[in-house]
Amino acid sequence: MFDGKFRRPVDRAVQPIGQALRKTGLTPDHLTVAGLLLGVAAAVAIAQGRLFLGVILVVAAALPDLFDGALAKASNSASERGAFFDSTVDRITDALLLGGIAWHFSNTESARMLMLPFAVLAVSQFISYQRAKAESLGLDAKGGLMERAERIVVLCLGLLIPMLLIPVLWVLLVLSGVTAIQRFVKVWRQAEVAPVTQARIDLRRSRRQTRKVARSRRIRTRVPRRRT
């Protein structure tokens, strides 16, 4: 939901930051790794029961994830490899955060309650899989009530107010389940109207390859030639 309605305004807002970061010599991969390290630190803090520190670190981990796209555009270094790396790190960070909550529950709650964060993780990963699989078939599975940005915001609310953490996780589980159903229905309807064929998949791959080649040519034309 945030990704669909607020992506463009956010991209415009962080564009100057991307330009500033380009001058530092950093790359989008550097920011992605920094976000992962902060995510690890957040998971450790949460596991130790230091939930307020965990919130601060979760927010800090989200900033590199916000700025790496702006830096990639500013430095003309956007690539499929970078997108794949960023998406993989997002999945790892989600698993670490919910694993840290499960560890915290092992010291404060009943053994059965440990299953709650893992259930949230399972449904969240399923939502991500739906989008990845749909896009590999040339279909669109974006959207839904509880995408990753919404999940992080709601999770931070639960960490900020510990007495609400368990109810918040239940809300996350239910709304994530609704999101999974929404995406399934969306893809199902698209496939029914326009059945996915190998030709359609090949066409999509061809378009992506064409864009990649065009981007590479633009980058090469911007490299100044040496005078002989």
C-alpha positions, 0 to 999 in steps of 0.5 A: 500500500505504501509502495503504491501510493507513496513511492513516487513522493518518497523517491522525489524527497530522497533524490537530493540525498542520493546525489549527496551520497554519490559524492562520497564514493559509496555504492548502493551495495555498501548501503545494503550491507550497512542495513543488514548489519544494523538489522543484525544489531536490532535482532540482538537487542530485541532478543536481549529484551532491549526493545526500545533500542531495537526500535531505534536500530530497526529505524536505522536499518530502514534508512539505508534501504530507503537511500540505496535506490536513490543512490543507484539512480544518482550514480546510474548503477541500478542493476538487476544484481543490485535489486536481487541483493537488496531483496535477499537482504530484506528477507534475511533482515525480516527473519532476524527481527522476528527470530529476535522476538521469538528469542525474547519470548523464550525468556518472557512468554510460554513456549507456545507463544514462540510460534507466533513470530515464526507464523508471521515470518512464514506468511510474510515470506509467502507474500514475497514469494507470490510477488517473485513468482508472479513477476517471473511469469510476467504478471503483477502481484504488487499491493495488498494491505500489509506489504513490507513497509507496513509490516515494519511500521506496525512491528516498530509500534509493538516494540515501542509499546511492549504490552502491545507486542503480542496483539500487534503480532496477531494483527500482523499475522491476520492482515498478512494472511489477508494480503496473501489472499489479495495477491493470490486473487489478483494473480489468478484473475490476471492469469485467467484473462491472459494465460501465461505462455512461454511466448509471454515469458520470453517477451518479458525477458526480452524487454528486460534485456533490451532495457539493460542493454540501453542502460549500459549504452547510456552509461558508456556514452557518459564516460569521457574519452581520453584524448590521444 
